[in-house]
Amino acid sequence: MTDLAALRRTALDWIAANEGRMSAFNERIWGFAEPAWREYKSAAAYVELLRAEGFEVEAGSGDMPTAFCARWGKGGPLLASFSEYDAVPGNCQAVVPRREPRAGMHPYAAGHTDPHSSLGTAALTSILAAKAALEKTGTPGRLVLFGEPAEKVCGSKPVHAAKGYYDDLDAAVVYHPHLQNTVTAETQFGAYWSCIVTFTCDSPETWIDKSLLPIRDVGHAAARAPGATDAMCLMYTTTKYTKEAMFPHAGAWTLNEFIMHGGDATSDNLAPRFTQIQYSWRTPSLPMAQQIANVLMANARSAAAATACTAHWRWVTKTRVGLANTVLTDATWANLQEVGPPSYPAAAQVFAREIQENLGLEPMDDPFAGANTKLTTPAEFEAGMRHFLPNWQMHLSADDYVEFCWHCPTVRLLTARPRLRVPDANYDYPMWTYNALGGLPAAIDPGMFVAAKTMALTLLDLAAKPGLLDAAQAEWRERTGGGVGGGKWVPPLLEKDFVPPVDLQWPEYVTTARGDEWCVPTPIDGLGAGERL
């Protein structure tokens, strides 16, 4: 019979011995700061490390160049986690206590925000620690770590799910940096759907009857087809008008957009031929998501008809909603209590006080938010989320971890990313402060290693603690109406042959004669934007 205490101790000892190495890995990923679908260096770093640790790694899993699937073990339950590593455009920040972009980069290049660098490293560390413990003690158990790119557009997990990568999982332990140290309970994250609407002006010459023109060859003076830029602008404004009519003001749903391609710089008397706009919407239910899609499709057709264009629709992603598992919530919470909350060393506190001073605030003796350094019970966290939700709503916001929930029992751990204590209830720190703290090992490592230890212990409990995995799977079967294919089970929303949208014009770093830079060139000074109006 497995000595569970020895198994758990072995994992914690491995983490203690490897903290320096894993901290350096996290710092490296943070420095890459690669955005969605363009995490080439980050993914390669994971693949190289995992192969060196004895994992069989499929790089480019699911037809996604920056995804991977790393497996280890020959027998026992198959236990999963995932690493994310995408950064967010517009959040470039150096590890300094003032607003300053990383050297040589555009001020609005990508940077890690909540930060996925530490999310991914925590999961990686937990998997490696669990492997070390299982291997040393000869305990049966298999491990799989998925490399999940493009979480900021909920991109890869619906693809992995649709293509069958999650089909044989027995349980999953997943993680996200947060404001508090806790475990999610009944209220889970909702659906995230996203599309690209493309407008093409294929036959602008048919817009006007040339027989009506007094001069046939008028060149730049001719009336021209409105074209794709006007179509995109109409789509933008029409959607703003119809947003009020998409769904009632309930459920805390959101709809956002990103202009991906703006018309080929045709500021001439030529019809812009090609534009693209991305829409992303978060809803607490799938029918609400479909209703928003219906309105967007109608808006696209209308905008195209008015501008001599053709509208095209391409899905970026469609996620399901989350599914709770109280057995795993309780087991993970017990482990989080054993590990304890993060505590911040002097170096982190000095850095935090410098930020406060640079913002004109009085530096505080204890500069970090109280929630950072205490544990919040799942019940207390649940009550806080439900405080402003209607009784019918069981999902809020969106994150694609929800895809795992429909293939195996899944638990989501949260530990604190460093946040500063506010001087009063109405004060908000600028976003750069969180981004800078996320790149400082002394500030980000405490929460990251609390997560790694807690996840490793939960993975080992699932492998070796009598009855735990069986109880979690029994609850999962009940909630899905019988497991995969059951009466309440929801299948993947994307088709198995879905083509991931990796070929689109996502923001990325480029190499030119000027060197390596963001897709918006680094300005000579400041923003390169000219005089302020």
Disulfide bonds with the S-S distance in Angstrom:
none
